[in-house]
């Protein structure tokens, strides 16, 4: 991997800063006020883990070992710190900003190292098996969550207060599941997936993992989204706030979504991003890929209506449809 000159110089400056003054083995030079990554530090100079100073320090140490990663105590300690940061929500693979989502590629790189540096071991527990020692399952449920026996959550996954995971749900490393979300039986939350507040994920549904390319945003369900049973959202698709996917709906970046309200096709953007509009109601339909009576059809998601608000069960459907056609779509 070619080194980044900006990162290399920043690491060199940080390494110099960490040196003790001559004749003093206990006093550390004061921390700078501006991060070499351009982030201003808090003026009061204090913070807990998750503050700008601590995150930059962790990132510095990761960058030092990431250029030529080796399995040793230092590297494993850094990866463990990153998992703890992800579990507490201090670190996130991606996070919403006022102008869109920002992706933290260095955290994605760290997650990839978990697979390349891990060693297979026999792991004990209620469901013993063989797994990498860097990809363990959490032995205790996160605080304030309801996780009956049989559901599995990786170390390095965040679950907010009042999250429910009905067994046997699975949540992978790097995932972020926000407050009050309900995950039904046999659902899978994949690597790096970002789930908002108050989301309902129906039985046997999948929110797919997505880590490469590093700069691509992960698969995302924004606040108050509803996925019916047996739905699938994959490969960086973003479902907007309050949208409803009726049972059996499948969406990938390679699908085109037809909006029956406007008569327009929604397609993947230039950066390979497909967005389901907020408050949309989506069902699975088909579209023709040929002509004549023997033409073939493939699956195509259809926007069939609009949810009145994020916390509403009132749906307005396009003419010819009514709520009786959406059985199973809202739960």
C-alpha positions as CSV (number, residue, x, y, z in Angstrom):
1,X,0.0,0.0,0.0
2,X,1.4,3.4,-1.0
3,X,1.8,5.7,2.0
4,X,-0.1,9.0,2.2
5,X,2.4,11.8,2.7
6,X,0.0,13.9,4.8
7,X,-0.6,11.0,7.1
8,X,3.1,10.1,7.2
9,X,4.1,13.6,8.2
10,X,1.3,13.8,10.8
11,X,2.5,10.5,12.3
12,X,6.1,11.7,12.4
13,X,5.0,14.9,14.2
14,X,3.0,12.9,16.7
15,X,5.9,10.5,17.3
16,X,8.1,13.5,18.0
17,X,5.5,14.9,20.4
18,X,5.3,11.7,22.3
19,X,9.0,11.7,23.2
20,X,9.8,12.6,26.8
21,X,12.0,15.8,27.4
22,X,15.7,15.1,28.1
23,X,16.3,14.2,31.7
24,X,12.6,13.8,32.4
25,X,11.0,10.3,32.1
26,X,7.6,11.3,33.5
27,X,6.4,14.6,32.1
28,X,4.7,14.5,28.7
29,X,4.7,17.6,26.5
30,X,1.3,19.4,26.4
31,X,-1.2,18.3,23.7
32,X,-1.6,20.6,20.7
33,X,-4.8,22.6,20.3
34,X,-5.3,21.5,16.6
35,X,-5.3,17.9,15.4
36,X,-3.0,17.2,12.5
37,X,-6.2,16.0,10.7
38,X,-7.6,19.5,11.0
39,X,-10.0,18.9,13.9
40,X,-10.0,21.6,16.6
41,X,-9.7,20.1,20.1
42,X,-12.0,21.2,22.9
43,X,-10.7,24.4,24.5
44,X,-11.1,23.1,28.1
45,X,-8.5,20.3,27.3
46,X,-10.6,17.6,28.9
47,X,-12.8,14.8,27.5
48,X,-13.7,11.2,27.9
49,X,-12.9,8.5,25.3
50,X,-14.8,9.6,22.2
51,X,-13.5,13.1,22.4
52,X,-11.5,14.6,19.6
53,X,-8.2,14.1,21.4
54,X,-8.8,10.4,22.2
55,X,-10.1,9.5,18.8
56,X,-7.2,11.2,17.0
57,X,-4.7,9.5,19.4
58,X,-6.3,6.1,18.6
59,X,-6.2,6.9,14.9
60,X,-2.6,7.9,15.0
61,X,-1.6,4.7,16.6
62,X,-3.7,2.7,14.1
63,X,-2.0,4.5,11.2
64,X,1.4,3.7,12.6
65,X,0.7,-0.1,12.5
66,X,-1.6,-0.1,9.4
67,X,1.0,0.5,6.7
68,X,2.8,-2.8,7.5
69,X,0.4,-4.6,9.9
70,X,1.7,-7.4,12.0
71,X,0.0,-9.6,14.6
72,X,1.6,-8.5,17.9
73,X,0.4,-7.2,21.2
74,X,0.4,-3.6,20.2
75,X,-1.8,-4.2,17.1
76,X,-4.2,-6.5,18.9
77,X,-4.6,-3.9,21.7
78,X,-5.4,-1.1,19.1
79,X,-8.0,-3.3,17.4
80,X,-9.5,-4.1,20.8
81,X,-9.7,-0.3,21.5
82,X,-11.5,0.3,18.2
83,X,-14.0,-2.5,19.0
84,X,-14.7,-0.9,22.4
85,X,-15.1,2.5,20.7
86,X,-17.6,1.0,18.3
87,X,-19.5,-0.7,21.1
88,X,-19.9,2.5,23.0
89,X,-20.9,4.5,20.0
90,X,-17.9,6.8,20.4
91,X,-16.7,5.5,17.0
92,X,-18.9,4.9,13.9
93,X,-18.1,3.6,10.5
94,X,-20.3,6.3,9.1
95,X,-22.4,9.1,10.6
96,X,-25.0,11.6,9.4
97,X,-24.0,15.3,9.0
98,X,-26.1,18.3,7.9
99,X,-25.0,17.9,4.3
100,X,-25.1,14.0,4.1
101,X,-23.3,11.0,5.5
102,X,-19.6,10.9,6.2
103,X,-17.6,7.6,6.0
104,X,-14.6,7.0,8.2
105,X,-12.5,4.8,6.0
106,X,-9.8,4.3,8.6
107,X,-12.3,2.4,10.8
108,X,-13.2,0.2,7.8
109,X,-9.6,-0.5,7.3
110,X,-9.3,-1.6,10.9
111,X,-12.3,-3.9,10.5
112,X,-10.6,-5.6,7.5
113,X,-7.5,-6.2,9.7
114,X,-9.7,-8.1,12.1
115,X,-10.0,-10.8,9.4
116,X,-6.4,-10.8,8.1
117,X,-4.7,-10.8,11.5
118,X,-7.1,-13.1,13.4
119,X,-6.3,-16.7,14.3
120,X,-9.0,-19.4,14.5
121,X,-9.8,-20.6,17.9
122,X,-12.5,-22.7,19.6
123,X,-14.9,-20.2,21.3
124,X,-17.0,-21.3,24.2
125,X,-20.5,-20.1,25.0
126,X,-24.1,-21.1,24.5
127,X,-23.3,-21.8,20.9
128,X,-19.6,-23.0,20.8
129,X,-17.8,-23.0,17.5
130,X,-14.5,-22.1,15.7
131,X,-14.0,-18.4,14.9
132,X,-11.2,-15.8,14.6
133,X,-10.0,-14.5,18.0
134,X,-10.5,-11.0,16.7
135,X,-14.2,-11.6,15.8
136,X,-15.7,-12.9,19.0
137,X,-19.4,-12.8,20.0
138,X,-20.3,-10.6,23.0
139,X,-20.7,-12.6,26.1
140,X,-23.1,-10.1,27.8
141,X,-25.9,-8.1,26.3
142,X,-25.4,-4.3,26.0
143,X,-27.1,-2.3,28.8
144,X,-30.8,-1.5,28.6
145,X,-31.3,-3.9,25.7
146,X,-33.6,-6.9,25.4
147,X,-31.7,-9.8,23.8
148,X,-33.2,-13.2,24.7
149,X,-31.0,-16.2,24.5
150,X,-30.3,-17.3,20.9
151,X,-29.5,-13.9,19.4
152,X,-25.8,-13.2,18.6
153,X,-24.1,-9.8,18.7
154,X,-20.4,-9.3,17.7
155,X,-17.9,-7.4,19.7
156,X,-17.6,-4.0,18.0
157,X,-21.3,-3.6,17.3
158,X,-23.3,-0.8,18.9
159,X,-26.8,-1.3,20.3
160,X,-28.6,1.7,21.8
161,X,-31.0,1.8,24.7
162,X,-34.2,-0.2,24.4
163,X,-33.1,-2.2,21.3
164,X,-34.8,-5.6,21.1
165,X,-33.3,-8.6,19.2
166,X,-35.6,-11.5,19.0
167,X,-33.8,-14.9,18.6
168,X,-32.1,-15.9,16.5
169,X,-31.1,-12.4,15.2
170,X,-27.5,-11.8,14.3
171,X,-25.7,-8.4,14.4
172,X,-22.2,-8.1,12.9
173,X,-19.1,-6.1,13.8
174,X,-19.2,-2.4,12.9
175,X,-23.0,-2.3,12.9
176,X,-24.8,0.7,14.6
177,X,-28.3,0.1,15.8
178,X,-29.9,3.2,17.4
179,X,-32.3,3.6,20.3
180,X,-35.7,1.8,20.3
181,X,-35.2,-0.3,17.2
182,X,-36.9,-3.7,17.1
183,X,-35.2,-6.6,15.2
184,X,-37.4,-9.7,14.7
185,X,-36.5,-13.3,14.6
186,X,-34.0,-14.6,11.9
187,X,-33.1,-11.1,10.9
188,X,-29.4,-10.2,10.0
189,X,-27.7,-6.9,10.5
190,X,-24.6,-7.0,8.4
191,X,-21.1,-5.7,8.6
192,X,-21.0,-1.9,9.1
193,X,-24.8,-1.5,8.6
194,X,-26.3,1.7,10.1
195,X,-29.7,1.5,11.6
196,X,-31.5,4.6,12.9
197,X,-33.9,5.2,15.8
198,X,-37.3,3.5,16.1
199,X,-36.7,1.2,13.1
200,X,-38.7,-2.1,12.8
201,X,-37.0,-4.9,11.0
202,X,-39.3,-7.8,10.2
203,X,-38.6,-11.5,10.6
204,X,-36.1,-13.1,8.2
205,X,-35.1,-9.7,6.8
206,X,-31.5,-8.7,5.9
207,X,-29.7,-5.4,6.1
208,X,-26.6,-6.4,4.1
209,X,-23.0,-5.8,5.1
210,X,-21.0,-3.5,2.9
211,X,-17.3,-2.5,3.5
212,X,-15.7,-2.2,0.0
213,X,-15.0,0.1,-1.7
214,X,-13.7,1.8,1.5
215,X,-15.1,5.2,0.6
216,X,-18.6,3.9,-0.1
217,X,-21.3,4.5,2.5
218,X,-22.7,1.4,4.3
219,X,-26.2,0.0,3.9
220,X,-28.4,2.4,5.9
221,X,-31.9,2.5,7.3
222,X,-32.7,6.0,8.6
223,X,-35.0,6.7,11.6
224,X,-38.4,5.1,11.8
225,X,-38.1,2.9,8.8
226,X,-40.3,-0.2,8.7
227,X,-39.1,-3.4,6.9
228,X,-41.7,-6.1,6.5
229,X,-40.9,-9.7,6.8
230,X,-38.4,-11.3,4.4
231,X,-37.1,-8.0,3.0
232,X,-33.5,-7.4,1.8
233,X,-31.6,-4.1,1.6
234,X,-28.0,-4.6,0.3
235,X,-24.7,-3.0,-0.8
236,X,-25.0,0.6,0.3
237,X,-28.6,1.3,-0.4
238,X,-30.0,4.0,1.8
239,X,-33.6,3.9,3.0
240,X,-34.9,7.4,3.9
241,X,-36.6,8.3,7.1
242,X,-40.0,6.8,7.8
243,X,-40.1,4.7,4.6
244,X,-41.9,1.4,4.6
245,X,-40.8,-1.7,2.6
246,X,-43.7,-4.1,2.3
247,X,-43.0,-7.8,2.9
248,X,-40.7,-9.5,0.4
249,X,-39.2,-6.3,-1.0
250,X,-35.6,-6.6,-2.2
251,X,-33.4,-3.6,-3.1
252,X,-29.8,-3.5,-4.3
253,X,-27.9,-0.7,-6.2
254,X,-28.5,-2.7,-9.4
255,X,-32.3,-2.3,-9.1
256,X,-34.2,0.6,-10.6
257,X,-37.1,1.8,-8.4
258,X,-40.2,2.9,-10.3
259,X,-42.2,5.7,-8.5
260,X,-45.9,5.2,-9.4
261,X,-46.6,8.6,-7.9
262,X,-44.5,10.5,-10.4
263,X,-44.0,8.0,-13.2
264,X,-40.2,8.3,-12.9
265,X,-37.4,5.7,-12.4
266,X,-35.0,6.2,-9.5
267,X,-31.6,5.0,-10.4
268,X,-28.2,4.6,-8.8
269,X,-26.2,7.9,-8.6
270,X,-22.7,8.4,-9.9
271,X,-21.2,7.3,-6.6
272,X,-23.1,4.0,-6.7
273,X,-25.7,5.2,-4.2
274,X,-29.4,4.3,-4.4
275,X,-31.8,6.2,-2.1
276,X,-35.3,5.2,-1.2
277,X,-37.1,8.6,-0.6
278,X,-38.3,9.3,2.9
279,X,-41.9,8.3,3.7
280,X,-42.1,6.1,0.6
281,X,-44.1,2.9,0.6
282,X,-42.3,0.3,-1.5
283,X,-43.6,-3.0,-2.8
284,X,-42.0,-5.6,-5.1
285,X,-43.2,-5.7,-8.7
286,X,-41.8,-6.6,-12.1
287,X,-40.6,-4.9,-15.3
288,X,-40.3,-6.3,-18.8
289,X,-36.9,-6.7,-20.3
290,X,-38.2,-7.7,-23.8
291,X,-41.1,-7.3,-26.2
292,X,-43.9,-9.6,-27.3
293,X,-45.9,-12.3,-25.6
294,X,-42.8,-14.2,-24.7
295,X,-40.9,-11.3,-23.1
296,X,-39.2,-11.8,-19.8
297,X,-39.7,-9.9,-16.6
298,X,-37.4,-9.2,-13.7
299,X,-38.1,-8.0,-10.2
300,X,-38.4,-4.2,-9.7
301,X,-39.3,-2.3,-6.5
302,X,-42.3,0.0,-6.9
303,X,-43.1,3.0,-4.8
304,X,-46.9,2.5,-4.4
305,X,-47.7,5.3,-1.9
306,X,-46.7,7.7,0.9
307,X,-46.7,7.4,4.7
308,X,-48.3,10.5,6.2
309,X,-45.5,10.9,8.8
310,X,-42.7,9.0,10.5
311,X,-44.8,7.9,13.4
312,X,-48.0,7.3,11.5
313,X,-49.7,4.1,10.4
314,X,-51.8,6.0,7.8
315,X,-50.8,5.3,4.3
316,X,-51.9,7.0,1.1
317,X,-51.7,4.6,-1.9
318,X,-51.6,5.3,-5.6
319,X,-55.0,4.7,-7.3
320,X,-55.9,1.1,-7.7
321,X,-54.2,0.1,-4.4
322,X,-55.4,0.2,-0.9
323,X,-54.2,-1.0,2.5
324,X,-55.6,-4.5,2.0
325,X,-52.9,-5.0,-0.6
326,X,-50.2,-4.3,1.9
327,X,-50.8,-7.1,4.4
328,X,-47.5,-7.8,6.2
329,X,-45.9,-4.7,4.8
330,X,-45.9,-2.7,8.0
331,X,-44.8,-5.2,10.5
